[in-house]
Amino acid sequence: MQYVSTRDKSVKVTAAKAIAQGISVEGGLFVPDSFPSLTKADFERISELDYIGRAEYVLKFFLNDFTEEEVKNCVKGAYTGSFDDENPAPISVLGENVNILELWHGPTCAFKDLALQLLPYLLTTSAKKVSEGKKTVILVATSGDTGKAALEGFKDVPDTEIIVFYPSEGVSPMQKLQMASQKGDNVHVCAIVGNFDDAQSGVKKIFTDSEIKNKLLDNNMQFSSANSINWGRLAPQIVYYVSAYCDMLKKGDDLSDGFNVVVPTGNFGNILAAYYAKKMGVPVNKLICASNANNVLTDFIKTGAYDRNRDFYTTISPSMDILISSNLERMLFELSGCDDKCVAALQNDLSSKGKFTVSEDVFAKLSSLFWGESCDDKETVETIKKTFEDYGYLLDTHTAVAVNVYNKYKAETKDSRPTLIASTASPYKFVKSVLSAVSKEQGSDEFDNVRVLSAVTNTEIPSPIAELENAQVRFEDIYAKEDMYKAVCDCLKI
Ligand SMILES: *Cc1c(COP(=O)(O)O)cnc(C)c1O
């Protein structure tokens, strides 16, 4: 297996190179040129393993230039002791045939930990193979959760520096405090005046700017990415869909007719991983793409036209406040039958006009695989309230979008197959909105809200949230979005 660029298939690299580099030089994203097919016997064997074993089993296909020992060490390092549950991705049952895949038991209480606890190991192992002793500089644009998860993963990792950009007013207070208080000697956190798309575009621009690239080289450094444009972020996400399938089989769900997967979606990374799991043999029926009021993907799935020229809304599910879903590019590559010219043309339309329309063939494939819907903040709050009343289960604002959209799917299609809903964050990360959904009581501040939420719902406060109350703020710099280049130089002192 090798990795090719979505915009130019003649660019072929090893897994180590794809991960160390993050993005291809012409701006395309790296994708495997073939996928393994897992058989019934594979799934039986995987079922018998713990999460670490499962991750090893699945990831060795994608890391074929790593030794078995290297894969094992990476996975062990990532998933030993860093999650509050023995299984980093356990399932809770929410009514008949509805499974919630809880992906927030890691150190930052969001699903990004599943990938970002592992990525530093993958990256340092890769860099040893291909980077000739250069220091790796990780640039991250975040809508809130990636930033903290990447900071936790990379803090004090030798030979790395990490710089995180987040939209100053576009993250929850808890997310902001999590990042601003980050410990570690190699971490840098910069707020920017703008939204997530500004941060993401700025980072992408820096990645492909040859002047700054050379400046780094002069200092024996090179960039890489911890965003989901990096293949090393996506591969670990495939694991939890394989693992969830095995767990559903084990608990006796009837999956003979397949099962649906619902994903609260922003940058399209998580749902893309579910698609890859399907491609590898996990019997996924529909991939249900749930959006908040920034419903650019809903419209795309319904019409085949992607158009980011629309109002941007700041919602109570901020990690999905995105109008440019960067991983859709990988999906377009799949849908077009690996047509790099087609992908390059569509991405070109996106950057010059802010929109593109896919061909009828591509649209037909898209429609057969995906179903998309959205919900607004009011519906999100109602879903949290109703789910708590009906099942005593507390959803965060992002997962609530998924549950709401799933209910719409079921009402429209009458499809009652078993379903897996990806739960992407702990409710305590978005405490104000969640508390106001389930109770009239309000605390005096963010952490008082945490205590009140715990008391009224009888749920446990995750320790990373509790510990935050006394954390020291270390980072307060705010940059104009035009000054991200300068910010990078300031942080690296170059
Ligand atoms: C990042 C994030 C999402 C969106 O995931 P994508 O992979 O970007 O689609 C959804 N919910 C939460 C809580 C997140 O942190």
The ligand as a Tripos MOL2 file, in Angstrom:
@<TRIPOS>MOLECULE
LIG
   15    15     1     0     0
SMALL
NO_CHARGES

@<TRIPOS>ATOM
      1 C1        -14.4990   17.8740   15.8360 C.3       1 LIG1
      2 C2        -15.8320   17.5980   16.3940 C.ar      1 LIG1
      3 C3        -16.9180   17.2570   15.5740 C.ar      1 LIG1
      4 C4        -16.8000   17.2140   14.0690 C.3       1 LIG1
      5 O1        -16.0060   16.1450   13.6260 O.3       1 LIG1
      6 P1        -15.4170   16.1470   12.1330 P.3       1 LIG1
      7 O2        -14.5030   14.9880   12.0930 O.co2     1 LIG1
      8 O3        -14.7140   17.4590   11.9780 O.co2     1 LIG1
      9 O4        -16.5880   16.0330   11.2240 O.co2     1 LIG1
     10 C5        -18.1180   16.9340   16.1860 C.ar      1 LIG1
     11 N1        -18.2680   16.9980   17.5240 N.ar      1 LIG1
     12 C6        -17.2480   17.3350   18.3400 C.ar      1 LIG1
     13 C7        -17.4910   17.3930   19.8150 C.3       1 LIG1
     14 C8        -16.0020   17.6360   17.8120 C.ar      1 LIG1
     15 O5        -15.0010   17.9680   18.6310 O.3       1 LIG1
@<TRIPOS>BOND
     1     1     2 1
     2     2     3 ar
     3     2    14 ar
     4     3     4 1
     5     3    10 ar
     6     4     5 1
     7     5     6 1
     8     6     7 2
     9     6     8 1
    10     6     9 1
    11    10    11 ar
    12    11    12 ar
    13    12    13 1
    14    12    14 ar
    15    14    15 1
@<TRIPOS>SUBSTRUCTURE
     1 LIG1         1 GROUP 0 **** ****
